[in-house]
Amino acid sequence: MKPGLKRRFSRHKLRNEAANNIRLDFPEIDNGITLHTAISGAGRPLLFVHGFPELWYEWRVQLREFSSQYLCVAPDLRGFN
């Protein structure tokens, strides 16, 4: 992989998801652990959990669809990303 390729791809993905009203956040949980999450919408929470070897990005279509009724949260599970 060429140096800097991952960084450019990540920025491209961020721009696209910002256009879809998906906010990427890094909340701190117990013991100083930071967890990457994708959040969209407002209201009652709806949690999307991915399996191996996927990431939050697998839920992007569902996040857009359900964000009109729910606060959708899709975390990147530790060890997968």
C-alpha positions as a Markdown table, in Angstrom:
| # | Residue | x | y | z |
|---|---|---|---|---|
| 1 | Met | 0.0 | 0.0 | 0.0 |
| 2 | Lys | 1.3 | 3.4 | -0.9 |
| 3 | Pro | 2.1 | 5.8 | 2.0 |
| 4 | Gly | -0.8 | 8.1 | 2.7 |
| 5 | Leu | -3.4 | 6.1 | 0.9 |
| 6 | Lys | -5.3 | 5.1 | 4.0 |
| 7 | Arg | -5.4 | 8.7 | 5.2 |
| 8 | Arg | -6.8 | 9.9 | 1.9 |
| 9 | Phe | -9.4 | 7.2 | 1.8 |
| 10 | Ser | -10.5 | 8.0 | 5.4 |
| 11 | Arg | -11.0 | 11.7 | 4.6 |
| 12 | His | -13.0 | 10.8 | 1.5 |
| 13 | Lys | -15.2 | 8.5 | 3.5 |
| 14 | Leu | -15.7 | 11.2 | 6.2 |
| 15 | Arg | -16.8 | 13.8 | 3.5 |
| 16 | Asn | -19.3 | 11.3 | 2.1 |
| 17 | Glu | -20.8 | 10.4 | 5.4 |
| 18 | Ala | -21.0 | 14.0 | 6.5 |
| 19 | Ala | -23.2 | 14.6 | 3.5 |
| 20 | Asn | -25.5 | 11.8 | 4.7 |
| 21 | Asn | -25.8 | 13.4 | 8.2 |
| 22 | Ile | -23.8 | 10.6 | 9.8 |
| 23 | Arg | -21.5 | 12.1 | 12.6 |
| 24 | Leu | -18.3 | 10.2 | 13.5 |
| 25 | Asp | -17.5 | 10.5 | 17.2 |
| 26 | Phe | -14.9 | 9.2 | 19.6 |
| 27 | Pro | -16.5 | 8.9 | 23.1 |
| 28 | Glu | -14.3 | 7.9 | 26.0 |
| 29 | Ile | -15.6 | 5.0 | 28.0 |
| 30 | Asp | -14.2 | 3.2 | 31.1 |
| 31 | Asn | -10.5 | 3.2 | 31.8 |
| 32 | Gly | -9.7 | 5.9 | 29.2 |
| 33 | Ile | -10.7 | 3.7 | 26.3 |
| 34 | Thr | -11.8 | 5.6 | 23.2 |
| 35 | Leu | -14.4 | 4.0 | 21.0 |
| 36 | His | -15.1 | 5.1 | 17.4 |
| 37 | Thr | -18.8 | 5.5 | 16.7 |
| 38 | Ala | -21.1 | 6.6 | 13.9 |
| 39 | Ile | -24.2 | 8.5 | 15.1 |
| 40 | Ser | -27.2 | 9.7 | 13.2 |
| 41 | Gly | -30.7 | 11.0 | 14.0 |
| 42 | Ala | -32.4 | 11.8 | 17.3 |
| 43 | Gly | -34.9 | 10.1 | 19.6 |
| 44 | Arg | -34.8 | 6.7 | 21.2 |
| 45 | Pro | -31.5 | 4.9 | 20.7 |
| 46 | Leu | -31.1 | 2.1 | 18.2 |
| 47 | Leu | -27.8 | 0.2 | 18.4 |
| 48 | Phe | -26.2 | -1.4 | 15.3 |
| 49 | Val | -23.5 | -3.9 | 16.1 |
| 50 | His | -21.3 | -5.4 | 13.3 |
| 51 | Gly | -19.7 | -8.8 | 13.1 |
| 52 | Phe | -16.3 | -10.0 | 12.0 |
| 53 | Pro | -14.7 | -8.6 | 9.8 |
| 54 | Glu | -17.0 | -5.7 | 9.3 |
| 55 | Leu | -17.0 | -2.1 | 10.5 |
| 56 | Trp | -19.6 | 0.6 | 11.3 |
| 57 | Tyr | -19.6 | 1.4 | 7.6 |
| 58 | Glu | -21.6 | -1.8 | 6.9 |
| 59 | Trp | -24.6 | -0.1 | 8.6 |
| 60 | Arg | -24.4 | 3.2 | 6.6 |
| 61 | Val | -27.6 | 2.6 | 4.6 |
| 62 | Gln | -29.6 | 1.5 | 7.7 |
| 63 | Leu | -28.3 | 4.5 | 9.7 |
| 64 | Arg | -29.7 | 6.9 | 7.0 |
| 65 | Glu | -33.0 | 5.0 | 6.9 |
| 66 | Phe | -33.7 | 4.8 | 10.6 |
| 67 | Ser | -32.3 | 8.2 | 11.6 |
| 68 | Ser | -35.7 | 9.8 | 10.9 |
| 69 | Gln | -37.2 | 8.0 | 13.9 |
| 70 | Tyr | -34.3 | 6.9 | 16.1 |
| 71 | Leu | -30.9 | 8.0 | 17.4 |
| 72 | Cys | -28.8 | 5.4 | 15.5 |
| 73 | Val | -25.4 | 4.4 | 17.0 |
| 74 | Ala | -23.0 | 2.1 | 15.2 |
| 75 | Pro | -19.7 | 1.6 | 17.1 |
| 76 | Asp | -16.6 | 0.1 | 15.7 |
| 77 | Leu | -16.0 | -2.8 | 18.1 |
| 78 | Arg | -12.5 | -3.1 | 19.6 |
| 79 | Gly | -10.1 | -5.3 | 17.7 |
| 80 | Phe | -11.9 | -5.0 | 14.4 |
| 81 | Asn | -10.6 | -1.6 | 13.2 |
